[in-house]
Amino acid sequence: MALTDAEIRGFRPIDTPYKRAHSGGLYLEVFPNGSKLWRWKFRANGKEKRLALGLPQCRSRRLGKGGMPNGQSLRGLRSCYRA
């Protein structure tokens, strides 16, 4: 089941990092200091890999509709980091 924006904001830190699944290998990791990070888990050449995609403030609305961004890759998401 896909995570909603309200659910993401509601996740609170605990003593150890924890994960909440989104879809298609995409999940949100919540750390004890309160920071949150989107990660994508996949397999390449038979080995499990994890790719960090960034902060949920930038990505939750764009990824919420269908998992990973299709076609545009991550180009459209760079604007979140511009000052």
N, C-alpha and C positions, 0 to 999 in steps of 0.2 A: 504494500500500500504506500502511496506517495505521501511524503511529509508536507504539511501545510505550513504557511508562514507563521501562523499563530503557534503551532506545535514547536517549531524551531526556536522561536523566541522564549517558549516556556521551559525548555530544557535547562535545568540547573546543575551546577558543578557538584560532584561528590569527590570522595578521597582518591578514586582511581579513574583514569580515562574510560569512557564507554562510547559505544557506537549505536546509532539508530539507522536502520536500513531505509533507503528511499526506493530505488528500483534499478534493475539492470546492472548490479554491482556497485552502484553509487550509494554512499552512506555518509552520514554526518558524524564526526567524532567530536565529543565534548570533553575538554580537559579540566583538571582540578582547579586551574586558575580562572576558569570561566570562558576561555576562548573556544571557538568552534571552527571546525575545518571540514570542508567537503573533500572526500576521497573517493577514488574509483578503484575497485579491485578487479583485476583481470588476469588472464594467463597468457604468457608469451613463451613459446618454445618449451612448454610443459612446466614452466615455473610460475608460481603466483607472484604477481607484482601489484604495487599500490602506487597510484598517482595522486598527488595532492593538487586540488583544483582551486583552493582559496577559501575566502571568507563567505559565510552564508548571506551577509547583507548584500553582496553583489550578485549572488547566484541563485538565491532561493526562488525568485519569481521567474527567472528564465528557465531554470531546470525543472520547475514544478509541473509544467504542462506535459512533459514527455520524457523525463529522464535526461539523458545526455543531449547537448545541443546538436541538432542534425544539420549537416551541410556547412554551417558557418564555422565549425570547429570552435576555438575559443577567441577568435578575433574580436567579436562584438562585446566580449566581457572585459576587455582591457580598460575600458573607460571608467570602471569602478575605482581604479587605482590612480587616476590622474587627479592632480590637485586643483 
